[in-house]
Amino acid sequence: MNHPALPLFPSFAHHLVAVSPGMSISAMVGGQGPALLLLHGHPQTLAIWHKVAPMLAQHFTVVAADLRGYGDSSKPEGGPDHAAYAKRNMAQDMVALMRHLGFARFAVLAHDRGARVAHRLGLDHSQAVSRMALLDIAPTLAMYAQTTEAFARAYWHWFFLIQPQPMPERLIEANPAAYVTEVMGNRSAGLAPFDPRALAEYQRCLALPGAAHGLCEDYRASAGIDLVHDREDIAQGRHLQMPIQVLWGAQGVVQRCFDPLKAWQKVATQVSGQALPCGHYIAEEAPDALLAQVLPFLKPTPA
């Protein structure tokens, strides 16, 4: 069928791939060359990449995926310990997706929640990931451990979404369109950077059955089981071994409240990066600046 986001991705094709029993991942695939996996954040979908995907597709086979719980991917129940949304399981989805498409090894460009999945992907499947560019986050454990009043006020949703169900779900489901526009519009750039078609896609997807639950479970897992896994990595001395590029918005909360480069250097062996002239939604606020940084970084190094 024609996917509603296809007009945003000329020359791409939509795939719905069964990655495990009962679990399907929605993805846009286009271009040619080495594989590049794109992962979005909250409260968005694969549509965040529409401003940069055409240029990336000139150099890569681009796979823009919806995380489980988001977009048109499956939205399972989280379970008592929220393990269905552990980043370990969400990362496994992406390995299975890329293998189904014929890619055993690939680069990753990931924003926000997707970058948290990418972090786990790089640790659990290091042989599959050649390099990663991570947008506007510090590692999850570092952000929780260094929470300040300023961070809590700005990222209030981190603490709202982890409340026991069904209260957060019920409030989001009462008006999912307003949740999208108010969460996104209250950032530094307002709603001006967002193509109305992309905004409509975010609103459509958050109104789907199970979407509010998936969104909440993603955050509940990050405040629980994901922290267990992160602490295990630290105890065992496990670090990301592939090259990592970290980019963040100069007008964003991550810039104000953390030192993202230093935070990633504690969990990875090869880290570079800088701030870009924008807020949180880098791919939509500053697509040209993003491409100028990630294209040279993501291109495979000649053997």
Secondary structure, DSSP 8 states (H G I E B T S, - for coil): ---TTGGGSTT-EEEEEEEETTEEEEEEEEE-SSEEEEE--TT--GGGGTTTHHHHTTTSEEEEE--TTSTTS------TT-GGG-HHHHHHHHHHHHHHTT-SSEEEEEETHHHHHHHHHHHHTTTTEEEEEEES---HHHHHHT--HHHHHHTTHHHHTTS-TTHHHHHHHH-HHHHHHHHHHTSTTTTTTS-HHHHHHHHHHHTSTTHHHHHHHHHHHHTTHHHHHHHHHHHHT--B-S-EEEEEETTSHHHHH--HHHHHHTTBSSEEEEEESS-S-HHHH-HHHHHHHHHHHHS----
